[in-house]
Amino acid sequence: MISTAELERTLEYLRAIYPERQAELEPLSERIRSSSGRSLADRSNSEGHLTVSGTVLHVRTGRVLLLHHRALGLWIPPGGHIEPGDDSLPAAAAREVCEETGICGHALRPVCMSGGLQTALDFDVFTVPANERRGEGAHRHYNLRYLFLYDGPEEVRIAPDESLGYRWYPLDDPYVRRLYERIWSRLRQLVSLPR
């Protein structure tokens, strides 16, 4: 189970690198302070809950893996809900990447961001529409983005119940630049692209 201390360290790091986004992080900070034992990762928490995603950067080609999300109809990085057995946030992101793409284990090289520890590279806060099939009303996701380097085969095995397809997008693609606008220059530094 993810500890409150890990969540607080993650938010502290994000506040330090995104001081201009304090207002976006405050609702999550408040939820951590007032959760009274109710897991922020529990998807039954209709006020909103934590999710994680894994940006997979192919270092030889300079491309990012995106999946065509079945329910949302968007091209997004692999990710999802934290499970009770996840022992850390980065491990949850790696598990989600593995489940949704088949890229697992040592093939994924986590990028260490702070003091030798892998921490979230970025975060998003967004509303997920109601899903009658799952009996879920509209709710907020506080998504923590983790980064993994990969240099294996580009053919991946998607989870067809979650995704309609996959695509390796070049970092210079306008959609990728918009999706990763806050961290795009950092991603670009990690690969050798023709100038």
N, C-alpha and C positions, 0 to 999 in steps of 0.2 A: 504494500500500500504506500502511496505517495505521502511523505510526511509534510506537515505544516511548515517545518523549518526549510525544507527544500523549496516549497512554494514561495516562502518569504525571501529566500536568497535569490530566486529567479526574478521576482519582482524588483528587488533591490538592484540587481544588475540591469534590468530593462529600464528602470528609472534613471540610472546613471548614464546609459547610452542614448536615451530618448527623453531628455528633460522637458522637451516641448510637448510631450504626450502624457503628462502627469494625470490630466483629467480623464483620459481613457483608462488608465490603470487604477484609478481610485475606486470605482465600483468593485473591482476584483479584490483589491486590498481590503475593502470594507467587508466583503463576503468572507474572506479568510478570517478576519478578526471576529466576525459574528456567527460563524458557521455552527457553533455549538455542537460539534461532532457530526453534523450532516456533511457528507462528502460533497465537495465541489465537483467531483468527477461523476457523481451519480446522475445518470441521464434522466432519472425521474424528477430531478430538481428543476422544476418548471421556470424558476426565476432565471436560470442560465447555469451553464456548467463549463468546466474546462475540457478542452480537446487539445490534441497535439497533431502536428503534421511534420513530415520529413521532406525537405527539399533535397532531391537527389541530383547532384551536379556531376555530369560525365566529364572527367578532367581532360581526356584526350580530344574530345570533340567540342567542348565548351557548350554543351547543351543541357537543358533542364528537363527532367521527366515530369510530364503532367498527365493526369488521367481525366477522361470525360466522365464526370460524376453522374451516375444514373438519376438520382433524385433531384439534384440541383441544376443539371443541364449545363454545367460550367466545366472548363478545363482548370483543374486545380491540382496541387501536389497531393500525394497519398497521405492519408491521415484519418483520424477518427477519435473515438471515445477512449478514455483511460479505463483499463480493466482492473478489477480488484487484485489480480496477481502481479500487476506491474510494480516493480520496486523502485523505479525512478522515472522522471519525465522523459529523459532521452531514451531510456529503454522502451517506454511506451511508444515513442515516435518510431524507433527502429522496428518494433513489432508490427506497427501499422504498415510501414513500408514493406516488410516481409510478407504480410498477409495479402496486401493489395497488388504486389508486383512480382513476388517470388525472389526478390533480391534480398538475401539474408546474410546474417553472420558477418564473417570477415570481409565479405565483398563490399560491405558498407563501412567506410572509414569516417567515424564521427569527427567533426571539426571542433576542436577545443577553443572555446571563446574567452574563458576567464580563469586565470590561475591554474591552467592545466585541466580544468574541468569543463565538460561540455555543458553549455547552457543555451537557452533559447537565443536565437539570432534576431528574432523579431516576434511580433504578435499582431493579431487581428481581433477585432470585436465585431461580430455581425449577427444579424437575426436570421434564424433558420425558419422557413415557413412551416406551417402546421402540416403534419403527416397523419391523415386519418387512418391509413393502413396500420401504423404503429401506435395509434391512439395518443399522439403527441400534439400539443398545441404549439403555436409559434413560441420560440424561446431564443435566448442569446447564447452564442458560443464565444468563449474566451479562448482563442486558439493560439497556442505557443508553437512557433516555428523553429524546428531544428534543422541543421545542415549536415549532409553526408556527402562525401566524395566517393565516386565510383568509377572504375575504368574497365569493367567487364563487358560482356556482350550487350548490345542494345535491344535485343529481343527479350521481352519480359512476359510473364504469365500474370494476366490481370484476374481479379476476382469478378466474374461476370455479374454477380448479384449486386456489386457496388459500382462497377464502371462499364461504360460502353466501348471504351477503347483507350489507347495510350498514344502519346506522341512525344518525341524528344524535340523540344523547342530550342532554337538558338538563343543565346542570351541577348542578341541584338534585335530579336523579334519585338515589335511594338507591344504586343500583348504581355510578353514576359517583362519588359521594362516597366509596364504599368503595374503588373502583379507584384513585382519585387522592387518598386521604385525606391523605397527607403534603404534597401540593402544591395541594389544592383551593382554599385561600384565595388562593393566587397566581393560579390560573386565573380565579377570580371577579373579581379586581382588574383583569384585562385586558379585561373586557367590561362593557358597561352593561346590567345586568339590572334589571327592575322589582323594587323592594324589597318 
